[in-house]
Amino acid sequence: MTETAAALRTLAHNVRSARTRAGLSLDELGRRAKVSKGALVGLERAQGNPNFATLVRLADTLGVSVSALMEGPAEGRVRVVSADAVMPLWAGELGSEARLMLTTSGPAPVEVWRWRLEPGEEYPSHPHQAGVVETVSVTAGRMVLVVDGTEYPVEATQTATFDGDVPHTYRGAGHETCHLIMTVHLPSGPA
């Protein structure tokens, strides 16, 4: 079995399990997550290729992390993840990318992301469920964080945090590549 086929099977199993735990039908999950029933049926059959925005909406609706939908069973007590071993979940036309490195376990998981933003390139995010808090720590370069229409410049060595339940955008700024670590703090339980 190819790596992609195995990943789709894991995703299918995890979406179906999370949907069942949340007590949602395919119709109700589709309505809440704004995903067609046909796409959900295909996804639960390990068919198709859902985009990043779809995975985020499903995770938000199911009250789980994106990586909880994508990862197999835990591998042990300590998990070490190398950035080059993780495929980007988003790649921009200018070379920007976002990699979901890992998600902590427990009742209120935290996703840890590595982002690379090229100058002028941006990623607009839809609002997440209430209770989601995002934090960005710029390690090199500069970015502009746009939260609910207001721009906030964030430079190397600075960290910003905000409630993720409003529209927000990450934009590379300046003349060099911006590198940042983003954490997404998720509330416990389904939406």
ROSE-77303 format. One record per residue (C-alpha): x, y, z; residue in one letter. Coordinates in Angstrom, 3 decimals, always signed. Example, Ala and Ser with C-alpha at 12.3 -4.5 7.8 and 13.67 -1.06 7.14 Angstrom:
BEGIN
<<+12.300; -4.500; +7.800>; "A">;
<<+13.670; -1.060; +7.140>; "S">;
***
This chain:
BEGIN
<<+0.000; +0.000; +0.000>; "M">;
<<+1.368; +3.433; -0.900>; "T">;
<<+1.998; +6.063; +1.774>; "E">;
<<-0.826; +8.212; +0.360>; "T">;
<<-3.305; +5.318; +0.413>; "A">;
<<-2.328; +4.498; +3.994>; "A">;
<<-2.766; +8.150; +5.020>; "A">;
<<-6.227; +8.255; +3.393>; "L">;
<<-7.254; +5.063; +5.214>; "R">;
<<-6.118; +6.542; +8.537>; "T">;
<<-7.967; +9.800; +7.794>; "L">;
<<-11.126; +7.870; +6.820>; "A">;
<<-11.038; +5.820; +10.028>; "H">;
<<-10.387; +8.850; +12.237>; "N">;
<<-13.129; +11.000; +10.673>; "V">;
<<-15.673; +8.186; +10.955>; "R">;
<<-14.648; +7.474; +14.582>; "S">;
<<-14.781; +11.163; +15.587>; "A">;
<<-18.141; +11.611; +13.853>; "R">;
<<-19.549; +8.559; +15.651>; "T">;
<<-18.204; +9.738; +19.050>; "R">;
<<-19.805; +13.144; +18.434>; "A">;
<<-23.121; +11.458; +17.578>; "G">;
<<-23.337; +13.167; +14.178>; "L">;
<<-24.844; +11.780; +11.001>; "S">;
<<-23.094; +12.412; +7.689>; "L">;
<<-25.790; +14.975; +6.873>; "D">;
<<-25.338; +16.851; +10.165>; "E">;
<<-21.532; +16.835; +10.003>; "L">;
<<-21.716; +18.083; +6.421>; "G">;
<<-24.112; +20.872; +7.351>; "R">;
<<-22.069; +22.032; +10.329>; "R">;
<<-18.680; +21.778; +8.574>; "A">;
<<-19.987; +23.098; +5.232>; "K">;
<<-18.790; +19.968; +3.406>; "V">;
<<-20.999; +18.065; +0.981>; "S">;
<<-22.378; +14.701; +2.037>; "K">;
<<-20.858; +13.166; -1.091>; "G">;
<<-17.406; +14.437; -0.138>; "A">;
<<-17.833; +13.021; +3.380>; "L">;
<<-18.961; +9.630; +2.070>; "V">;
<<-15.898; +9.549; -0.183>; "G">;
<<-13.639; +10.645; +2.646>; "L">;
<<-14.931; +7.927; +4.975>; "E">;
<<-14.276; +5.417; +2.171>; "R">;
<<-10.652; +6.637; +1.872>; "A">;
<<-11.360; +8.215; -1.507>; "Q">;
<<-10.667; +11.738; -2.692>; "G">;
<<-8.118; +14.317; -1.625>; "N">;
<<-9.554; +16.796; +0.905>; "P">;
<<-7.896; +20.205; +0.980>; "N">;
<<-6.491; +21.880; +4.078>; "F">;
<<-9.523; +24.147; +4.599>; "A">;
<<-11.852; +21.116; +4.556>; "T">;
<<-9.714; +19.294; +7.136>; "L">;
<<-9.729; +22.358; +9.408>; "V">;
<<-13.535; +22.731; +9.160>; "R">;
<<-14.046; +19.034; +9.912>; "L">;
<<-11.650; +19.133; +12.869>; "A">;
<<-13.299; +22.275; +14.261>; "D">;
<<-16.762; +20.776; +13.918>; "T">;
<<-15.726; +17.474; +15.493>; "L">;
<<-13.851; +19.209; +18.315>; "G">;
<<-10.538; +17.533; +17.508>; "V">;
<<-7.204; +18.650; +16.116>; "S">;
<<-6.312; +18.366; +12.440>; "V">;
<<-3.562; +15.915; +13.334>; "S">;
<<-6.042; +13.792; +15.315>; "A">;
<<-7.766; +13.234; +11.979>; "L">;
<<-4.517; +12.390; +10.215>; "M">;
<<-2.373; +10.443; +12.687>; "E">;
<<-2.309; +6.760; +13.494>; "G">;
<<-2.057; +5.433; +17.039>; "P">;
<<+0.508; +6.984; +19.393>; "A">;
<<+4.004; +5.587; +18.916>; "E">;
<<+5.308; +5.861; +22.442>; "G">;
<<+5.881; +8.049; +25.445>; "R">;
<<+8.113; +10.596; +23.664>; "V">;
<<+7.583; +11.627; +20.088>; "R">;
<<+10.275; +13.470; +18.129>; "V">;
<<+9.232; +14.866; +14.755>; "V">;
<<+11.542; +16.239; +12.080>; "S">;
<<+10.155; +18.981; +9.812>; "A">;
<<+11.427; +17.217; +6.684>; "D">;
<<+9.430; +14.109; +7.646>; "A">;
<<+6.124; +16.032; +7.638>; "V">;
<<+4.392; +16.968; +4.399>; "M">;
<<+3.142; +20.559; +4.128>; "P">;
<<-0.626; +20.877; +4.564>; "L">;
<<-0.563; +24.191; +2.721>; "W">;
<<+1.847; +25.450; +0.087>; "A">;
<<+1.651; +28.913; -1.462>; "G">;
<<+2.492; +29.860; -5.023>; "E">;
<<+5.588; +31.828; -3.910>; "L">;
<<+7.059; +29.011; -1.800>; "G">;
<<+5.340; +29.563; +1.537>; "S">;
<<+4.206; +26.499; +3.454>; "E">;
<<+2.647; +25.264; +6.682>; "A">;
<<+3.503; +21.949; +8.338>; "R">;
<<+1.542; +20.484; +11.230>; "L">;
<<+4.341; +19.014; +13.334>; "M">;
<<+2.319; +17.375; +16.096>; "L">;
<<-0.614; +17.682; +18.430>; "T">;
<<-0.451; +17.173; +22.152>; "T">;
<<-2.846; +14.716; +23.753>; "S">;
<<-5.319; +15.347; +26.509>; "G">;
<<-8.717; +17.000; +26.887>; "P">;
<<-7.567; +20.343; +25.389>; "A">;
<<-4.964; +19.506; +22.716>; "P">;
<<-2.448; +21.944; +21.248>; "V">;
<<-1.327; +21.790; +17.621>; "E">;
<<+2.257; +22.835; +16.865>; "V">;
<<+2.862; +24.193; +13.348>; "W">;
<<+5.954; +25.370; +11.449>; "R">;
<<+5.276; +28.081; +8.881>; "W">;
<<+7.409; +29.658; +6.192>; "R">;
<<+5.949; +32.839; +4.664>; "L">;
<<+7.523; +34.444; +1.631>; "E">;
<<+7.325; +38.267; +1.372>; "P">;
<<+3.891; +39.313; +0.115>; "G">;
<<+2.350; +35.841; +0.274>; "E">;
<<-0.562; +35.259; +2.617>; "E">;
<<-2.800; +32.582; +4.002>; "Y">;
<<-6.349; +33.657; +4.932>; "P">;
<<-8.011; +31.460; +7.558>; "S">;
<<-11.702; +31.128; +8.261>; "H">;
<<-12.871; +31.626; +11.853>; "P">;
<<-12.468; +28.570; +14.065>; "H">;
<<-14.881; +27.384; +16.734>; "Q">;
<<-15.256; +29.466; +19.889>; "A">;
<<-12.503; +28.792; +22.392>; "G">;
<<-9.687; +28.242; +19.872>; "V">;
<<-6.654; +30.407; +20.677>; "V">;
<<-3.750; +30.821; +18.267>; "E">;
<<-0.236; +31.975; +19.092>; "T">;
<<+2.448; +32.906; +16.555>; "V">;
<<+6.130; +33.253; +17.466>; "S">;
<<+8.288; +34.689; +14.679>; "V">;
<<+11.790; +33.188; +14.725>; "T">;
<<+13.139; +34.993; +11.621>; "A">;
<<+11.890; +37.740; +9.327>; "G">;
<<+8.649; +39.653; +9.651>; "R">;
<<+4.968; +39.036; +9.122>; "M">;
<<+1.695; +40.861; +9.325>; "V">;
<<-1.023; +39.176; +11.348>; "L">;
<<-4.489; +40.348; +10.333>; "V">;
<<-7.169; +39.611; +12.932>; "V">;
<<-10.758; +40.615; +12.170>; "D">;
<<-9.539; +43.259; +9.685>; "G">;
<<-6.871; +44.870; +11.886>; "T">;
<<-3.184; +44.484; +10.940>; "E">;
<<-0.513; +43.691; +13.542>; "Y">;
<<+3.162; +43.613; +12.489>; "P">;
<<+5.076; +40.805; +14.211>; "V">;
<<+8.878; +40.593; +13.908>; "E">;
<<+11.575; +38.098; +14.854>; "A">;
<<+11.647; +37.457; +18.622>; "T">;
<<+8.021; +38.635; +18.995>; "Q">;
<<+5.002; +36.508; +19.832>; "T">;
<<+1.324; +37.357; +19.321>; "A">;
<<-1.789; +35.552; +20.512>; "T">;
<<-5.461; +35.945; +19.629>; "F">;
<<-8.859; +34.264; +19.732>; "D">;
<<-9.190; +32.285; +16.501>; "G">;
<<-12.976; +32.583; +16.205>; "D">;
<<-12.705; +35.565; +13.805>; "V">;
<<-11.267; +35.788; +10.271>; "P">;
<<-7.467; +35.979; +10.364>; "H">;
<<-4.618; +36.054; +7.868>; "T">;
<<-0.885; +35.415; +7.972>; "Y">;
<<+1.149; +37.519; +5.510>; "R">;
<<+4.881; +37.533; +4.865>; "G">;
<<+6.352; +41.059; +5.158>; "A">;
<<+9.693; +42.748; +4.519>; "G">;
<<+12.291; +41.417; +2.101>; "H">;
<<+13.214; +38.060; +3.627>; "E">;
<<+11.405; +34.829; +4.369>; "T">;
<<+9.466; +34.798; +7.635>; "C">;
<<+9.736; +31.657; +9.786>; "H">;
<<+7.312; +31.137; +12.635>; "L">;
<<+5.985; +28.597; +15.068>; "I">;
<<+2.226; +28.655; +15.476>; "M">;
<<+0.309; +26.885; +18.218>; "T">;
<<-3.412; +26.292; +18.083>; "V">;
<<-4.969; +25.706; +21.508>; "H">;
<<-8.169; +23.718; +21.084>; "L">;
<<-11.059; +23.571; +23.531>; "P">;
<<-12.142; +20.145; +24.721>; "S">;
<<-15.162; +18.369; +23.250>; "G">;
<<-17.110; +18.677; +19.990>; "P">;
<<-18.471; +21.991; +18.722>; "A">;
***
